[in-house]
């Protein structure tokens, strides 16, 4: 599987605007009057801490849209794996995600690497519950990171 580099259809990228004063800062992660993907409605929210130099992913979702809020300097890797997409087999790399929201639709494989010298945070507001209502359903996730034959590579030939 060969990927060409370039923008991927349906990826939304927007800055998080920091409102800074003597106490610190505040940022709005999302608002109902923001321009969000059609039909997008967050179902849950969580925060993850990633250690310096660590990669999370690559993985993809069949139905879930991720609404990732990066509060640290990460490199985000995206591969369009949607056969019906006009950007199928396209790869996109975003080198510095600090204070950025990136919306990743279903079928787009994604991974991110913490480029900070310290731990960094990512918040996610996906439109599906992890493991469904009551955590009784199959997890909507296809994990590629442990497959030695995966075409989705963050390092060496990614």
FENGIGI-V65367 format. One record per residue. RES is the residue in one letter. NEAR is the number of other ideal C-beta (glycine too) atoms within 8 Angstrom. Layout:
# FENGIGI-V65367
RES/NEAR  RES/NEAR
This chain:
# FENGIGI-V65367
X/4  X/4  X/9  X/7  X/7  X/8  X/7  X/12  X/8  X/9  X/13  X/9  X/8  X/6  X/6  X/12  X/6  X/8  X/7  X/5  X/6  X/2  X/3  X/5  X/7  X/6  X/9  X/7  X/8  X/10  X/5  X/4  X/3  X/6  X/2  X/7  X/9  X/3  X/4  X/10  X/5  X/10  X/7  X/8  X/7  X/7  X/8  X/9  X/7  X/13  X/7  X/9  X/6  X/8  X/9  X/8  X/12  X/13  X/12  X/13  X/14  X/8  X/6  X/11  X/13  X/10  X/13  X/14  X/12  X/15  X/10  X/14  X/9  X/15  X/11  X/13  X/16  X/14  X/15  X/15  X/9  X/10  X/5  X/4  X/11  X/4  X/10  X/10  X/9  X/13  X/12  X/13  X/9  X/11  X/4  X/8  X/13  X/9  X/8  X/12  X/14  X/12  X/15  X/10  X/10  X/10  X/10  X/15  X/12  X/14  X/14  X/16  X/12  X/14  X/9  X/9  X/3  X/5  X/10  X/14  X/10  X/14  X/12  X/12  X/11  X/13  X/10  X/11  X/8  X/9  X/8  X/10  X/6  X/4  X/8  X/6  X/7  X/5  X/6  X/8  X/8  X/7  X/7  X/12  X/10  X/5  X/7  X/4  X/4  X/9  X/7  X/11  X/8  X/10  X/6  X/4  X/4  X/8
